[in-house]
């Protein structure tokens, strides 16, 4: 396992892609957790505010509950994508250091990371649509379809 600088540099270059993926997913997770916190705070305000049983308030709280569930799933998928990217780095270094043939596991983990990231983004878009639906309920008298 004596590795030279000339052998190390290509390994590091190969590992940069998953590192960038982890960084991007981290920013996405930051955005999603902020949105989840805002949805939870808004639901608490509506549930404990004056007249919490008005029909439009109940409908908005229901949308906020759906948003929280969607965001929870989106966060789980994004975190799984980052975990797959970290595992990808480990596999890349293991393959190079120990001269292992790990092409299939590396490809599988990469596809898994991309699948989880794509699914997470789909749920993120669903959350944005639900947020607009809640806003429409809140502004109902002022909004024309």
N, C-alpha and C positions, 0 to 999 in steps of 0.2 A: 504494500500500500504506500510505496514511496512515490509521491506525485510531484511533478515539477511545475514551475510557474506556467510553462507553455501548455500544460494539460489543465491547469486550474482555471486559466482565463476563459476558455470556451465554456467550462461548466458554469462559471459565474455569469457569463453572457446569456446562457440558456435559462438560468434561474431568474433573470431580470423580469421576464414576462409574467410569471406568477406573482412576483413581488409587486409589480405595478397593478396587477389584478387585485391583490389584497388591499393595496392603498385605495384604489377606486371603490371597492366594495365597502371599505371602512367609511368613506365619505357618504356613500349611499346609506349605510347603517345609521350614521349620524343624522341624516335627514329623516329617515323613517322613524327613529326613536323620538325625534323632536315632534314629528307629526302625531305619533301615538300619544305622547304626553299632552299635546294640545287637545286632542280628541277626548282624552280621559278628563282633563280639567274642565272642558266645556260641558261634558256629560254631567259631571258633579255639580257644576253651577246650575244647570237646567233642572236637575233632579231635586235640588234643595232650594231653589229660588221660589219666588211668589208664583202661585198657581201652577205647580208642576204637573197637574193633570189635564191641562188644556190639550186639546187634540193635536195641535201643531207642535207643542212642546214634546208630547209623547212620541210623535213621529220623528222629530229631530233626534231625540235620545235613542230611538231604535236605529236610526241611521248611524249615529255615533258608535253604538254597540257593534254594528256590522263593520264599521271602519276599523275599530279596535281589533276585531277578529281577523280581518284581512291584513292589517298591518302586522299583527303577530305572526301570521303565516309568511308574509313577505320578509320579515326580519329573520325568521328561522331559515328560510331558503337562502337569503343573502349570507347569513353566518355560515351555513353549510358550504356555500360556494367559496368563502374565504378559507374555511377549514380544508376543503379539497385543494385549494391553491397551495396551502402550507404543506399538505401531504405530497403534492406534486413536486415541490422543492426538495423534500426529503427523498423522494423516489429518484429524481434527477441526479442528486449527489450520490445516492447509494449505487445507482447504476454505473456512474463514472468511477467512483472510488473502489468499488468491489468488483468491477468489470462484470456486472450482471446484465442479463438480457431482460429488460423491464419495459419493452416497447408497448406491449398490450396493457399492463397496469397503468403506465403513464398516460396512454391514450384514453383509457377508460376513466381515469380520475379527471383528466382534462375535460372530457365530454360531460362528465357529471357536474363539474364546476360550471360549465357553460349552461347546462340545462337548469341548474338551480338558480343561476343568475338571471337567465331569461324568464323563468317562472316568477322569480321575485319581482322583476320589473313589470310583468303583467299584473301582478297583484297590486303593485304600487300605482299603476295607471287606474286600476279599479278603485283604489282608495281616493284618487283625485276626482274621479267621477262621482263617488258617493259624497265627497266634500262639497262639490258643486250642487248636488241634490239637496243637501242640508242647507246650504246657503239660499237656494231657491225657496225652501220652506220658510226660512227666516225672513226673507224679503218678499214673500208672496204678494202682498198687495201692490208692491212697486214693480214687480217683474212681469213682463209680458212674454209668453212663449214664442 
